[in-house]
Amino acid sequence: MYKKILLTGISGQVGHALQQAFSERHTLFGELVCLDRNQLDLSDQQAIRDVVQAIKPDLIINPAAYTAVDKAETEPGLAYAINAVAPGVLAEEGAKLGARLIHFSTDYVYAGNKVGLYVEDDATAPLSVYGKSKLAGEEAIRSVGLPHLIFRTSWVYGAYGKNFLNTILRLAKERDQLSIVGDQAGAPTSSHSIADTIVQVLGQWHGDVSGVYHLVNAGFTTWHGFATAIVEEYSHLRSVKGWQPLKVQVENIQAITTAEYPTPAVRPANSCLDCHRLHRDFSVTIPNWRDALIAELKAMPSN
Ligand SMILES: NC(=O)c1ccc[n+]([C@@H]2O[C@H](COP(=O)([O-])OP(=O)(O)OC[C@H]3O[C@@H](n4cnc5c(N)ncnc54)[C@H](OP(=O)(O)O)[C@@H]3O)[C@@H](O)[C@H]2O)c1
């Protein structure tokens, strides 16, 4: 039981899902202090120090991040301030209070050229400024040495927020053909699966273990496979939910290569993360990515 939890990034996908999950389970904590960017700007080190010392949490959860992967290539200073420096400052201030820290990182810390699933001890070699800044954030937390859990997740989406699910649904209503990258593999991971897992972990974590854990929905696909599943599952639920029809048919979603869809930041081809360490150290249930997608769609409002 935590006396006071400080939660950042509540306007983001994971922060929003965590706030929702916590509001349904009051027994885990005495008080939840939720901060958005206006209340705590993570690019301001002094603000972080002042806010943490004023609130005096015994657990800090930091899903806030600079997540504009392509923009980070031309804004490395800001990406590093938020993703690399801020987590270290949160850790330092937390350590002064004897607090613990839960932080989030990414599949983009890997180069993506491994054959098979990545495990947490595999070599990191980020291909992008974003990936490098997130890895530097992990290292900053480790060097402080307070009790911490860092969850590397991937392909985060949900009914709420700017993400692949909402982009595909928008495009599928506007267009009758879609071209989606089919040679990058990974696990789409719903923000609610992440939040539910964190709640499960919190009930079991006594600060005795620290380190990096993979946390993704079970199973793997490609972006093309994910887009196809979104269109299929939406179409199954459409009449029950009263949603508008899609223009695109599944057979008109074409798989293209990464080379055919160039982006400023290079993405790993293989983002498949092995979650055995998480299951070894904590008793958690994490749904398959397709079941999580169906749950996320079912939770979307009818129209
Ligand atoms: N999205 C993915 O596909 C993905 C994949 C792998 C790992 N992750 C990691 O998972 C975690 C959660 O990601 P997410 O998808 O929830 O991200 P998100 O939806 O993009 O939300 C990011 C949050 O960070 C906040 N933020 C950005 N700059 C800030 C600043 N200077 N001060 C304070 N808050 C700031 C944003 O606030 P505003 O709304 O005000 O901008 C927002 O609340 C992050 O650590 C991310 O790196 C994400």
The ligand as a Tripos MOL2 file, in Angstrom:
@<TRIPOS>MOLECULE
LIG
   48    52     1     0     0
SMALL
NO_CHARGES

@<TRIPOS>ATOM
      1 N1          3.4180    5.1400  -28.0960 N.am      1 LIG1
      2 C1          4.1170    4.0500  -28.3730 C.2       1 LIG1
      3 O1          3.8930    3.3780  -29.3820 O.2       1 LIG1
      4 C2          5.2060    3.6050  -27.4370 C.ar      1 LIG1
      5 C3          5.9760    2.4820  -27.7990 C.ar      1 LIG1
      6 C4          6.9760    2.0420  -26.9280 C.ar      1 LIG1
      7 C5          7.1990    2.7130  -25.7390 C.ar      1 LIG1
      8 N2          6.4560    3.8010  -25.4190 N.ar      1 LIG1
      9 C6          6.7380    4.4830  -24.1650 C.3       1 LIG1
     10 O2          5.6060    4.3150  -23.3300 O.3       1 LIG1
     11 C7          5.4430    5.4560  -22.4870 C.3       1 LIG1
     12 C8          4.0360    6.0120  -22.6310 C.3       1 LIG1
     13 O3          3.8380    6.3950  -23.9910 O.3       1 LIG1
     14 P1          2.4300    6.9430  -24.5120 P.3       1 LIG1
     15 O4          2.1080    6.1930  -25.7500 O.co2     1 LIG1
     16 O5          1.4540    6.9960  -23.3930 O.co2     1 LIG1
     17 O6          2.8500    8.4200  -24.9380 O.3       1 LIG1
     18 P2          1.9070    9.6350  -25.3960 P.3       1 LIG1
     19 O7          0.5120    9.1770  -25.5780 O.co2     1 LIG1
     20 O8          2.6110   10.2950  -26.5360 O.co2     1 LIG1
     21 O9          1.9330   10.5870  -24.1260 O.3       1 LIG1
     22 C9          3.1000   11.2540  -23.7580 C.3       1 LIG1
     23 C10         2.7890   12.0540  -22.5220 C.3       1 LIG1
     24 O10         3.9830   12.7380  -22.1470 O.3       1 LIG1
     25 C11         3.6300   14.0980  -21.8910 C.3       1 LIG1
     26 N3          4.7490   15.0030  -22.1070 N.ar      1 LIG1
     27 C12         5.4310   15.2460  -23.2410 C.ar      1 LIG1
     28 N4          6.3380   16.2160  -23.0260 N.ar      1 LIG1
     29 C13         6.2180   16.5890  -21.7170 C.ar      1 LIG1
     30 C14         6.8640   17.5400  -20.8920 C.ar      1 LIG1
     31 N5          7.8250   18.3510  -21.3630 N.pl3     1 LIG1
     32 N6          6.4810   17.6400  -19.5970 N.ar      1 LIG1
     33 C15         5.4990   16.8510  -19.1030 C.ar      1 LIG1
     34 N7          4.8410   15.9460  -19.8330 N.ar      1 LIG1
     35 C16         5.2010   15.8130  -21.1210 C.ar      1 LIG1
     36 C17         2.5110   14.3720  -22.8920 C.3       1 LIG1
     37 O11         1.8370   15.5630  -22.5200 O.3       1 LIG1
     38 P3          1.0970   16.4690  -23.6390 P.3       1 LIG1
     39 O12        -0.2040   15.7520  -23.9250 O.co2     1 LIG1
     40 O13         0.9270   17.7750  -22.9650 O.co2     1 LIG1
     41 O14         1.9980   16.5160  -24.8320 O.co2     1 LIG1
     42 C18         1.6920   13.1180  -22.7170 C.3       1 LIG1
     43 O15         0.9060   13.1710  -21.5620 O.3       1 LIG1
     44 C19         6.5440    6.4280  -22.8930 C.3       1 LIG1
     45 O16         7.6340    6.2480  -22.0480 O.3       1 LIG1
     46 C20         6.9240    5.9730  -24.2910 C.3       1 LIG1
     47 O17         8.2610    6.3130  -24.5920 O.3       1 LIG1
     48 C21         5.4520    4.2550  -26.2320 C.ar      1 LIG1
@<TRIPOS>BOND
     1     1     2 1
     2     2     3 2
     3     2     4 1
     4     4     5 ar
     5     4    48 ar
     6     5     6 ar
     7     6     7 ar
     8     7     8 ar
     9     8     9 1
    10     8    48 ar
    11     9    10 1
    12     9    46 1
    13    10    11 1
    14    11    12 1
    15    11    44 1
    16    12    13 1
    17    13    14 1
    18    14    15 2
    19    14    16 1
    20    14    17 1
    21    17    18 1
    22    18    19 2
    23    18    20 1
    24    18    21 1
    25    21    22 1
    26    22    23 1
    27    23    24 1
    28    23    42 1
    29    24    25 1
    30    25    26 1
    31    25    36 1
    32    26    27 ar
    33    26    35 ar
    34    27    28 ar
    35    28    29 ar
    36    29    30 ar
    37    29    35 ar
    38    30    31 1
    39    30    32 ar
    40    32    33 ar
    41    33    34 ar
    42    34    35 ar
    43    36    37 1
    44    36    42 1
    45    37    38 1
    46    38    39 2
    47    38    40 1
    48    38    41 1
    49    42    43 1
    50    44    45 1
    51    44    46 1
    52    46    47 1
@<TRIPOS>SUBSTRUCTURE
     1 LIG1         1 GROUP 0 **** ****
